[in-house]
Amino acid sequence: MRGVPTSRAGPPEYSDDLEAELRAELPGAMALSGMGAFLWDVRSGRVFMHPGALAVFGLTPDEFDGEVSTLAGRVIPREVAELRKMVVSRGCARSGLSFHFRACCPPDGDNRWAHAQVQVIRDEAGDALKVVGVIRDASAELQGAIDQATTDTVRRRQSDVVHATTAALAKALTFDDVLTSLTEPETLRGVGAAGIALSTFVEDGGRYLVTKGMPGAPFRAFEVLDVQAPLPIPEAVRTQQPLFVRRQDAQEKYPAVWPAIEQSAITSLAVVPLVAQGRPTGALTVVYEGRTNFTTVDRDLLLALGAAVAQSLQRARLYDQEHAVAVGLQRAMLPARIPGIDGLATAVHYQPSSNSQEVGGDWYDVVALPNGCTGLVVGDVEGHDIDASAVMGQLRTALRAYATEGHPPAAVMARASAFLAELDTERLATCVYVAVRPDTGETMCVRAGHPDPFVRYADGRVVQLDVEGGLPLGVTGPADAPFPTTRCSLGRGDTLLLCTDGLLESRGRSIDNGSRKVLDALRRGPSELGALAQYIVHATADSRAQEDDVALLLATLSTTGSGLVTPAEACSGAAREAATPVV
């Protein structure tokens, strides 16, 4: 080929034979490799191409007419002008070029990436005379690069999903918190899922799995499963191998669950076993609508997500166990039963805080007094630990003893305060004590640094009483600093509410705003006291985890009997002016 040096070795006749053989074999060898050589006479527009080069354009030697315009018709139009300008522009006598372009190949019209390595031979004026070079099919090469770039992008995005989900799971305290974090829209979008379900053992080392989060009523029959059942979730837990199940395979492999899948839009699901500290703890099930195949990247993402969930689920199980112990201890300190009182219906409720390690000092009590009155008590020892609970148990017992001795409310509170001050503790406590006579509705209220009581009258009005207060219990004050007593009267059907500040106050909400929420809940709530207690707690709760314990006591004077004052006379002068009735 003109202008291209050749290298000869050995005897001339031997080299000539090899050169001839190379010339004969090279076109076929190049075609098998998806490439071929060409020579283009720029002035005439004629082109000679090896079969491999023609194949890049989707042509055979019989189909090609030798015209460069025919090849140009098979290049993406907007690239033709750029290629022509690059090749035929003036330059030095010989210049090398390397470039990619896209060829459009009938009959299917698919675009194919190609690469050309050429030499442009020019005349003395720098105009192109001939172009000689090699063209090869670069589709697989570039597609591989594109796929790798896409894979890298997907991996980065999925890594971000895992990191974000792990951060959210770090805040999860309970099983339900873990499931809520997993079903956030951002997480579902990140894994391309329609839903996520979580399974855990009913008890450590048990044989039954409980599952929450599976979509639709048909799956409710599978919420509790034997780990030996021939179903996807138990199988993944049993074998400790992830399962990837397509809709078309479910009927044959898992006929028991097929009716539920058939009624749904599920196209596939992935079940990842969860392991913590070397022990199976459950399974993560990811449900898809539309996807049927799982790439290596998809599988790696699910396994990484499963590892994060397993650790979080283990923490949640430990939290639930600790919380159960804490709540059990706290409840053991409260009265085992509330005595029935003629003419007075009562209901109590205790709601522990969400923190598993916090044992509160809230308490309530109902005491039958020797003079026919009934003592209603709600109190709160400061702190959230075992000491607070222990002090609460001692203080509740002491206050009950003083009340049953028949001392008036102010004296009961004063003795309880002195008792707490003499204990080997620096804890203080708040308390409200109301002595009510069920037959007449007469009440005496004493308050030691505690929130005021609330009243819902029989006619629907609600108020927060203005009860004069004393110092918190355990505070050493002047000997002549008594606990003042506020007297008022309740009518038949009136309901009294005593509560701790956990019902009123939280982070971001003042006690005044909390009081308004309680008044509204008291007005809207049901008449039955047990249901009313539940309603008030839920109506005043924030969306976030409960920060403090809540104790409340409700008491309603019977609507039958004699000697009770009318609603108009009730608590005359004791209702707080600022807490006007909510209408």
C-alpha positions as CSV (number, residue, x, y, z in Angstrom):
1,M,0.0,0.0,0.0
2,R,1.5,3.3,-1.1
3,G,3.3,5.2,1.6
4,V,3.1,2.4,4.1
5,P,6.4,0.7,4.9
6,T,6.7,-3.1,4.9
7,S,9.0,-5.3,6.9
8,R,10.5,-8.4,5.3
9,A,12.5,-11.1,7.0
10,G,14.0,-14.3,5.7
11,P,14.5,-15.3,2.1
12,P,12.6,-13.1,-0.4
13,E,10.5,-16.0,-1.8
14,Y,9.5,-17.1,1.7
15,S,8.5,-13.6,2.7
16,D,6.6,-13.1,-0.5
17,D,4.6,-16.3,0.3
18,L,3.7,-15.1,3.8
19,E,2.7,-11.7,2.5
20,A,0.5,-13.2,-0.1
21,E,-1.0,-15.5,2.6
22,L,-1.6,-12.5,4.9
23,R,-3.3,-10.6,2.1
24,A,-5.5,-13.5,1.5
25,E,-6.4,-14.3,5.2
26,L,-6.4,-10.9,6.8
27,P,-9.9,-9.7,5.5
28,G,-11.6,-12.9,6.8
29,A,-9.7,-12.8,10.1
30,M,-10.7,-9.1,10.6
31,A,-14.3,-9.8,9.7
32,L,-14.4,-12.5,12.4
33,S,-13.2,-9.8,14.9
34,G,-15.9,-7.3,13.8
35,M,-13.5,-5.1,11.9
36,G,-12.2,-4.4,8.3
37,A,-9.9,-2.2,6.4
38,F,-11.0,0.4,3.8
39,L,-9.6,2.8,1.2
40,W,-11.5,5.9,0.2
41,D,-10.7,8.0,-2.9
42,V,-11.9,11.4,-1.7
43,R,-12.0,13.0,-5.2
44,S,-14.0,10.2,-6.9
45,G,-16.1,9.3,-3.9
46,R,-15.3,5.6,-4.5
47,V,-14.5,3.3,-1.6
48,F,-13.1,-0.2,-1.3
49,M,-14.0,-2.0,1.9
50,H,-13.2,-5.3,3.4
51,P,-16.2,-7.5,4.3
52,G,-15.7,-6.8,8.0
53,A,-15.8,-3.1,7.5
54,L,-19.0,-3.4,5.4
55,A,-20.6,-5.5,8.1
56,V,-20.3,-2.6,10.5
57,F,-22.7,-0.7,8.2
58,G,-25.0,-3.8,7.9
59,L,-23.8,-4.4,4.3
60,T,-22.4,-7.4,2.4
61,P,-20.0,-7.1,-0.6
62,D,-22.8,-7.9,-3.0
63,E,-25.0,-5.1,-1.6
64,F,-22.4,-2.4,-1.6
65,D,-22.1,-0.2,-4.7
66,G,-18.7,1.3,-3.8
67,E,-20.0,4.8,-3.3
68,V,-19.1,6.8,-0.1
69,S,-22.6,8.4,-0.3
70,T,-24.1,4.9,0.4
71,L,-22.1,4.7,3.6
72,A,-23.0,8.3,4.5
73,G,-26.6,7.3,4.3
74,R,-26.0,4.8,7.0
75,V,-24.5,7.2,9.5
76,I,-26.5,9.2,12.0
77,P,-27.2,12.4,9.9
78,R,-26.0,15.0,12.3
79,E,-22.6,13.1,12.6
80,V,-22.0,12.9,8.8
81,A,-21.1,16.6,8.4
82,E,-18.8,16.5,11.4
83,L,-17.0,13.4,10.1
84,R,-16.6,14.9,6.6
85,K,-15.3,18.2,8.0
86,M,-12.8,16.4,10.2
87,V,-11.5,14.1,7.4
88,V,-11.3,16.4,4.4
89,S,-10.2,19.7,6.1
90,R,-6.8,21.0,5.0
91,G,-3.8,19.7,6.9
92,C,-0.4,18.3,6.7
93,A,0.6,15.6,4.1
94,R,-0.5,12.8,6.4
95,S,-2.6,12.9,9.5
96,G,-3.9,10.3,11.8
97,L,-7.5,10.4,13.2
98,S,-9.4,8.2,15.7
99,F,-13.1,8.7,16.3
100,H,-16.4,7.0,17.2
101,F,-19.5,7.4,15.2
102,R,-23.0,5.7,15.1
103,A,-24.1,3.7,12.1
104,C,-27.8,3.0,11.4
105,C,-28.1,-0.6,10.1
106,P,-31.2,-1.8,8.3
107,P,-33.4,-3.8,8.4
108,D,-34.1,-3.3,12.1
109,G,-32.6,0.2,12.0
110,D,-30.7,-0.3,15.2
111,N,-27.9,2.2,15.9
112,R,-24.5,0.7,16.2
113,W,-21.4,2.3,17.7
114,A,-18.3,2.1,15.5
115,H,-14.7,3.2,15.8
116,A,-12.4,4.3,12.9
117,Q,-8.6,4.5,13.0
118,V,-7.5,6.3,9.8
119,Q,-4.7,8.0,8.0
120,V,-5.6,10.9,5.7
121,I,-3.2,11.3,2.7
122,R,-3.1,14.8,1.3
123,D,-1.5,16.6,-1.6
124,E,1.0,19.5,-1.4
125,A,-1.8,22.0,-0.8
126,G,-3.1,20.0,2.2
127,D,-6.3,18.8,0.5
128,A,-7.4,15.2,1.2
129,L,-6.6,12.7,-1.5
130,K,-7.3,9.4,0.1
131,V,-8.3,8.0,3.5
132,V,-7.1,4.6,4.5
133,G,-7.8,2.8,7.8
134,V,-9.7,0.3,9.9
135,I,-13.3,0.4,11.0
136,R,-14.5,-1.9,13.8
137,D,-17.8,-2.5,15.7
138,A,-17.5,-0.8,19.1
139,S,-21.0,-1.5,20.3
140,A,-20.1,-4.1,22.9
141,E,-17.1,-2.0,24.1
142,L,-19.1,1.2,24.5
143,Q,-22.2,-0.6,25.8
144,G,-19.9,-2.2,28.4
145,A,-18.6,1.2,29.4
146,I,-22.2,2.6,29.5
147,D,-23.3,-0.4,31.6
148,Q,-20.4,0.0,34.0
149,A,-21.1,3.7,34.3
150,T,-24.8,3.0,34.9
151,T,-23.9,0.3,37.4
152,D,-21.6,2.6,39.2
153,T,-24.4,5.3,39.3
154,V,-26.9,2.7,40.5
155,R,-24.5,1.4,43.2
156,R,-23.9,5.0,44.4
157,R,-27.6,5.7,44.6
158,Q,-28.3,2.4,46.3
159,S,-25.5,3.0,48.7
160,D,-27.1,6.3,49.6
161,V,-30.4,4.4,50.2
162,V,-28.6,2.0,52.5
163,H,-26.9,4.8,54.4
164,A,-30.1,6.9,54.7
165,T,-32.1,3.9,55.8
166,T,-29.4,2.9,58.3
167,A,-29.5,6.4,59.8
168,A,-33.3,6.2,60.1
169,L,-33.2,2.7,61.6
170,A,-30.7,4.0,64.3
171,K,-33.6,6.0,65.7
172,A,-36.1,3.1,65.7
173,L,-36.9,1.8,69.2
174,T,-39.5,-0.8,68.5
175,F,-40.4,-3.4,65.9
176,D,-43.1,-1.1,64.6
177,D,-40.6,1.8,64.4
178,V,-38.3,-0.4,62.3
179,L,-41.1,-1.3,59.9
180,T,-42.2,2.4,59.7
181,S,-38.6,3.4,58.7
182,L,-38.5,0.7,56.0
183,T,-41.8,1.7,54.5
184,E,-41.0,5.4,54.1
185,P,-41.5,6.5,50.5
186,E,-37.8,7.4,50.1
187,T,-36.8,3.8,51.0
188,L,-39.4,2.2,48.8
189,R,-38.4,4.4,45.9
190,G,-34.7,3.6,46.5
191,V,-35.2,-0.1,46.2
192,G,-37.9,0.2,43.6
193,A,-40.4,-1.7,45.8
194,A,-44.1,-1.6,46.2
195,G,-43.9,-2.7,49.8
196,I,-41.7,-4.1,52.5
197,A,-42.7,-6.6,55.2
198,L,-40.8,-7.6,58.4
199,S,-40.9,-10.9,60.1
200,T,-39.5,-11.9,63.5
201,F,-39.8,-14.8,65.9
202,V,-42.6,-14.7,68.4
203,E,-40.0,-15.6,71.0
204,D,-36.3,-16.3,70.9
205,G,-35.6,-19.8,69.7
206,G,-39.3,-20.4,68.9
207,R,-40.8,-22.0,65.9
208,Y,-43.3,-19.3,64.9
209,L,-42.7,-16.2,62.9
210,V,-45.0,-13.1,63.0
211,T,-45.0,-10.9,59.9
212,K,-46.3,-7.4,59.5
213,G,-46.4,-5.2,56.4
214,M,-47.6,-7.6,53.6
215,P,-50.0,-5.8,51.3
216,G,-53.7,-6.6,51.2
217,A,-56.2,-8.7,53.1
218,P,-55.4,-12.0,51.3
219,F,-52.0,-12.1,53.1
220,R,-53.5,-11.8,56.6
221,A,-53.7,-15.6,56.8
222,F,-49.9,-15.7,56.6
223,E,-49.1,-13.2,59.4
224,V,-48.2,-16.0,61.8
225,L,-46.2,-18.9,60.2
226,D,-44.5,-22.1,61.3
227,V,-40.8,-21.8,60.4
228,Q,-41.2,-25.3,58.9
229,A,-44.0,-24.2,56.5
230,P,-43.3,-24.6,52.8
231,L,-43.5,-20.9,52.1
232,P,-41.0,-18.3,51.0
233,I,-40.4,-16.5,54.3
234,P,-40.0,-19.6,56.5
235,E,-37.8,-21.2,53.8
236,A,-35.4,-18.2,53.7
237,V,-35.2,-18.2,57.5
238,R,-34.8,-22.0,57.7
239,T,-32.1,-22.2,55.0
240,Q,-30.5,-18.8,55.8
241,Q,-30.4,-18.2,52.0
242,P,-32.0,-15.2,50.2
243,L,-34.9,-16.1,48.0
244,F,-35.9,-14.3,44.8
245,V,-39.4,-15.5,43.7
246,R,-41.1,-14.5,40.4
247,R,-44.8,-14.5,40.1
248,Q,-44.8,-17.2,37.4
249,D,-42.8,-19.5,39.7
250,A,-44.9,-19.0,42.8
251,Q,-47.8,-21.2,41.8
252,E,-45.5,-24.2,41.3
253,K,-43.1,-23.7,44.2
254,Y,-45.4,-22.2,46.8
255,P,-49.0,-23.3,46.0
256,A,-50.3,-22.4,49.5
257,V,-49.6,-18.7,49.0
258,W,-50.4,-18.6,45.3
259,P,-54.1,-17.6,45.7
260,A,-53.0,-14.4,47.7
261,I,-50.4,-13.6,45.1
262,E,-52.8,-14.2,42.2
263,Q,-55.2,-11.6,43.7
264,S,-52.4,-9.0,43.9
265,A,-50.3,-7.0,41.5
266,I,-47.1,-8.6,42.8
267,T,-44.7,-9.6,40.0
268,S,-41.8,-10.8,42.3
269,L,-40.6,-10.7,45.8
270,A,-37.2,-11.0,47.6
271,V,-36.9,-12.6,51.0
272,V,-33.7,-11.9,52.9
273,P,-33.0,-13.8,56.1
274,L,-32.0,-11.7,59.1
275,V,-29.2,-12.7,61.4
276,A,-27.9,-11.0,64.5
277,Q,-25.1,-12.2,66.7
278,G,-25.0,-15.4,64.8
279,R,-28.7,-16.3,65.3
280,P,-31.6,-16.1,63.0
281,T,-34.0,-13.3,64.0
282,G,-36.5,-13.1,61.1
283,A,-36.7,-12.0,57.5
284,L,-37.0,-8.9,55.3
285,T,-39.5,-9.3,52.5
286,V,-39.4,-6.8,49.6
287,V,-42.4,-6.8,47.3
288,Y,-42.3,-5.6,43.7
289,E,-44.9,-4.7,41.1
290,G,-43.3,-4.7,37.7
291,R,-39.9,-6.2,38.3
292,T,-39.2,-9.8,37.5
293,N,-35.4,-10.0,37.4
294,F,-32.7,-9.2,40.0
295,T,-29.3,-8.0,38.9
296,T,-26.2,-8.5,41.0
297,V,-26.4,-4.9,42.1
298,D,-30.0,-5.4,43.2
299,R,-29.1,-8.5,45.3
300,D,-26.1,-6.7,46.9
301,L,-28.4,-3.8,47.9
302,L,-31.0,-6.2,49.5
303,L,-28.3,-8.1,51.4
304,A,-26.8,-4.8,52.7
305,L,-30.3,-3.6,53.6
306,G,-31.0,-6.9,55.4
307,A,-27.8,-6.6,57.4
308,A,-28.8,-3.1,58.7
309,V,-32.3,-4.2,59.4
310,A,-31.1,-7.3,61.4
311,Q,-29.1,-5.1,63.7
312,S,-31.9,-2.7,64.2
313,L,-34.4,-5.5,64.8
314,Q,-32.2,-7.0,67.4
315,R,-32.0,-3.6,69.2
316,A,-35.8,-3.3,69.0
317,R,-36.2,-6.8,70.6
318,L,-33.9,-5.8,73.4
319,Y,-35.7,-2.5,73.8
320,D,-39.1,-4.3,74.0
321,Q,-37.8,-6.7,76.6
322,E,-36.3,-3.8,78.7
323,H,-39.4,-1.8,78.3
324,A,-41.6,-4.6,79.4
325,V,-39.5,-5.1,82.6
326,A,-39.5,-1.3,83.3
327,V,-43.3,-1.1,82.8
328,G,-43.8,-4.2,84.9
329,L,-41.8,-2.7,87.7
330,Q,-43.7,0.6,87.5
331,R,-47.1,-1.1,87.4
332,A,-46.1,-3.2,90.4
333,M,-45.7,0.0,92.4
334,L,-49.2,1.1,91.6
335,P,-52.4,-0.1,93.3
336,A,-53.3,-3.6,92.1
337,R,-57.0,-2.7,92.2
338,I,-59.1,0.4,92.7
339,P,-61.8,-0.1,95.4
340,G,-65.4,0.4,94.4
341,I,-67.0,3.5,96.0
342,D,-70.7,3.9,96.4
343,G,-71.8,7.0,94.5
344,L,-68.5,7.5,92.8
345,A,-67.3,5.9,89.6
346,T,-63.5,6.0,89.0
347,A,-61.1,5.0,86.3
348,V,-57.3,5.2,86.2
349,H,-54.7,5.0,83.4
350,Y,-50.9,4.7,83.3
351,Q,-49.0,5.3,80.1
352,P,-45.2,4.6,80.4
353,S,-42.7,6.7,78.4
354,S,-41.3,5.3,75.2
355,N,-37.8,5.1,76.6
356,S,-37.1,1.5,77.6
357,Q,-34.5,2.5,80.2
358,E,-36.7,5.0,82.0
359,V,-38.8,3.9,85.0
360,G,-40.9,6.8,86.1
361,G,-42.2,8.0,89.4
362,D,-45.8,8.7,88.4
363,W,-48.6,7.3,90.5
364,Y,-52.3,7.4,91.3
365,D,-54.4,6.1,94.2
366,V,-57.9,5.9,95.5
367,V,-58.3,5.8,99.3
368,A,-61.4,5.1,101.3
369,L,-61.3,7.6,104.3
370,P,-62.7,7.0,107.8
371,N,-65.1,10.0,107.6
372,G,-67.0,8.6,104.5
373,C,-65.0,10.6,102.0
374,T,-62.8,9.2,99.3
375,G,-59.3,10.4,98.7
376,L,-58.2,10.8,95.1
377,V,-54.4,11.1,94.6
378,V,-52.1,11.6,91.6
379,G,-48.4,12.4,92.1
380,D,-45.0,12.4,90.3
381,V,-41.6,11.9,91.8
382,E,-38.9,13.7,89.8
383,G,-36.6,11.6,87.7
384,H,-36.8,8.6,85.4
385,D,-34.9,5.7,86.9
386,I,-35.2,2.9,89.5
387,D,-34.6,5.3,92.4
388,A,-37.6,7.4,91.2
389,S,-39.8,4.4,91.1
390,A,-38.6,3.2,94.6
391,V,-39.1,6.6,96.1
392,M,-42.6,6.7,94.5
393,G,-43.5,3.4,96.1
394,Q,-42.5,4.6,99.6
395,L,-44.2,8.0,99.2
396,R,-47.4,6.5,97.9
397,T,-47.6,4.1,100.9
398,A,-46.8,6.8,103.4
399,L,-49.4,9.2,101.9
400,R,-52.1,6.4,101.9
401,A,-51.3,5.7,105.6
402,Y,-51.6,9.3,106.6
403,A,-54.9,9.6,104.8
404,T,-56.4,6.5,106.3
405,E,-55.5,7.8,109.8
406,G,-58.1,10.4,109.2
407,H,-55.9,13.5,108.9
408,P,-57.3,16.4,106.8
409,P,-55.9,16.9,103.3
410,A,-53.5,19.7,104.2
411,A,-52.1,17.7,107.1
412,V,-51.8,14.6,104.9
413,M,-49.8,16.6,102.4
414,A,-47.6,18.2,105.1
415,R,-46.8,14.8,106.7
416,A,-46.0,13.3,103.3
417,S,-43.7,16.2,102.5
418,A,-41.9,15.8,105.8
419,F,-41.6,12.0,105.2
420,L,-40.0,12.6,101.8
421,A,-37.6,15.2,103.2
422,E,-36.4,12.7,105.8
423,L,-35.8,9.9,103.2
424,D,-32.2,9.3,102.1
425,T,-32.9,11.0,98.7
426,E,-32.7,14.3,97.1
427,R,-35.8,13.7,95.0
428,L,-38.8,16.0,95.2
429,A,-42.3,15.2,94.2
430,T,-45.5,16.9,93.1
431,C,-48.9,15.8,94.1
432,V,-52.6,16.7,94.1
433,Y,-54.9,15.3,96.7
434,V,-58.7,15.6,96.6
435,A,-61.0,14.4,99.3
436,V,-64.5,14.1,97.9
437,R,-67.7,13.2,99.8
438,P,-69.8,11.1,97.3
439,D,-73.1,11.7,98.9
440,T,-72.9,15.5,98.9
441,G,-70.3,16.3,96.2
442,E,-68.3,18.5,98.6
443,T,-64.6,18.4,97.9
444,M,-61.3,19.6,99.5
445,C,-58.3,20.0,97.1
446,V,-54.7,20.3,98.1
447,R,-51.9,20.8,95.6
448,A,-48.2,20.5,96.1
449,G,-46.5,22.0,93.0
450,H,-48.7,19.8,90.8
451,P,-51.0,20.7,87.8
452,D,-54.5,21.8,88.7
453,P,-57.4,19.4,88.3
454,F,-59.9,19.5,85.4
455,V,-63.7,19.2,85.6
456,R,-66.3,18.3,82.9
457,Y,-69.7,19.3,84.2
458,A,-72.8,17.3,83.4
459,D,-74.0,20.1,81.1
460,G,-70.8,19.7,78.9
461,R,-68.8,22.7,80.2
462,V,-65.1,22.0,80.9
463,V,-62.8,24.0,83.1
464,Q,-59.4,23.7,84.8
465,L,-59.9,24.5,88.5
466,D,-57.9,27.2,90.2
467,V,-56.5,25.4,93.2
468,E,-54.2,27.3,95.5
469,G,-50.9,25.5,95.6
470,G,-48.1,24.7,98.1
471,L,-44.5,23.8,97.6
472,P,-43.5,20.4,96.1
473,L,-43.2,17.6,98.5
474,G,-39.8,17.2,100.1
475,V,-39.0,20.9,100.0
476,T,-38.0,22.2,103.4
477,G,-39.8,25.5,104.0
478,P,-40.9,27.6,107.0
479,A,-42.7,25.7,109.6
480,D,-45.7,27.9,109.2
481,A,-45.9,27.4,105.4
482,P,-49.0,25.2,105.2
483,F,-50.6,23.5,102.2
484,P,-53.7,25.6,101.5
485,T,-57.0,23.9,101.0
486,T,-59.4,24.8,98.2
487,R,-63.1,23.9,98.8
488,C,-65.6,23.4,96.0
489,S,-68.6,21.2,95.2
490,L,-69.4,18.8,92.4
491,G,-72.8,17.9,91.0
492,R,-74.3,14.7,89.9
493,G,-72.7,13.6,86.5
494,D,-69.7,15.9,87.0
495,T,-66.3,14.3,86.1
496,L,-63.0,15.2,87.8
497,L,-59.7,14.6,86.1
498,L,-56.4,14.5,87.9
499,C,-53.2,14.0,85.9
500,T,-49.4,14.3,85.9
501,D,-47.6,16.8,83.7
502,G,-46.7,14.1,81.2
503,L,-50.2,14.5,79.8
504,L,-49.8,18.3,79.4
505,E,-46.2,19.1,78.6
506,S,-43.7,17.8,76.0
507,R,-40.7,19.1,74.0
508,G,-42.0,21.9,71.9
509,R,-45.4,22.2,73.7
510,S,-45.9,24.4,76.7
511,I,-48.0,23.3,79.7
512,D,-50.6,25.9,78.8
513,N,-51.0,24.5,75.3
514,G,-51.2,21.1,76.8
515,S,-53.9,22.2,79.2
516,R,-56.0,23.5,76.3
517,K,-55.6,20.1,74.5
518,V,-56.8,18.3,77.6
519,L,-59.8,20.6,77.9
520,D,-60.7,19.9,74.3
521,A,-60.3,16.2,74.7
522,L,-62.3,16.2,77.9
523,R,-65.1,18.0,76.2
524,R,-65.2,15.7,73.2
525,G,-64.5,12.4,74.9
526,P,-67.0,9.6,75.6
527,S,-69.0,9.4,78.8
528,E,-67.7,5.9,79.9
529,L,-64.6,6.6,82.1
530,G,-62.3,3.9,80.9
531,A,-62.9,4.9,77.3
532,L,-62.5,8.5,78.2
533,A,-59.1,7.9,79.8
534,Q,-57.9,6.2,76.6
535,Y,-59.3,9.0,74.5
536,I,-57.6,11.8,76.4
537,V,-54.2,10.1,76.3
538,H,-54.4,9.5,72.6
539,A,-55.9,12.9,71.7
540,T,-53.2,14.8,73.6
541,A,-50.3,12.6,72.4
542,D,-47.7,14.0,70.0
543,S,-46.7,12.1,66.9
544,R,-43.2,11.5,68.2
545,A,-42.3,9.1,70.9
546,Q,-43.8,9.8,74.3
547,E,-41.1,11.5,76.4
548,D,-42.7,11.3,79.9
549,D,-44.9,8.9,81.9
550,V,-48.5,9.8,82.2
551,A,-50.8,8.9,85.1
552,L,-54.4,10.1,85.3
553,L,-57.4,9.5,87.4
554,L,-61.1,10.1,86.5
555,A,-63.9,10.3,89.0
556,T,-67.6,10.9,88.3
557,L,-70.3,11.5,90.9
558,S,-73.2,9.1,90.5
559,T,-76.3,10.6,88.8
560,T,-78.5,9.0,91.5
561,G,-78.7,9.8,95.1
562,S,-79.6,12.7,97.4
563,G,-77.8,15.7,98.9
564,L,-75.8,16.5,95.7
565,V,-75.7,20.1,94.8
566,T,-76.8,21.3,91.3
567,P,-74.4,22.0,88.5
568,A,-74.9,25.8,88.9
569,E,-73.6,25.7,92.5
570,A,-70.6,23.4,91.6
571,C,-67.1,24.6,92.5
572,S,-68.3,28.2,92.9
573,G,-65.4,30.5,92.6
574,A,-62.8,27.7,92.1
575,A,-62.9,27.6,88.2
576,R,-59.9,29.3,86.7
577,E,-60.8,32.6,85.0
578,A,-58.2,32.0,82.3
579,A,-59.7,28.5,81.5
580,T,-63.1,29.5,80.2
581,P,-65.4,26.7,79.3
582,V,-64.8,25.2,75.9
583,V,-68.0,25.2,74.0
